[in-house]
Amino acid sequence: MSIYTFPATRFVRNNTLDQQVEHIRSEYVEFQREFTAGQMGAADHELADLYHSIETYFRMRKKAGINVRAVFSEVQKKNTDRGYYECE
């Protein structure tokens, strides 16, 4: 089972982490601009771009040797312990 929604981008190979973090920030700024303007469809697209950029960051971290699945599991446990999740 993949932890990623989107396919890998060339930025996994070409960007530094600093560049990717800046890209994440710029995608958030674009989302915020569209959301504030009430352009919900455009805001949704920008937020999906942000999600994709974050996935790219985690692909880069995985390439650097970080166990991304473990990070996600630890965060899920932390949030479960805090009672954040709805019972389904």
Secondary structure, DSSP 8 states (H G I E B T S, - for coil): --S-SS---THHHH--HHHHHHHHHHHHHHHHHHHHTT-HHHHHHHHHHHHHHHHHHHHHHHHTT--HHHHHHHHHHHHHHTT-S---
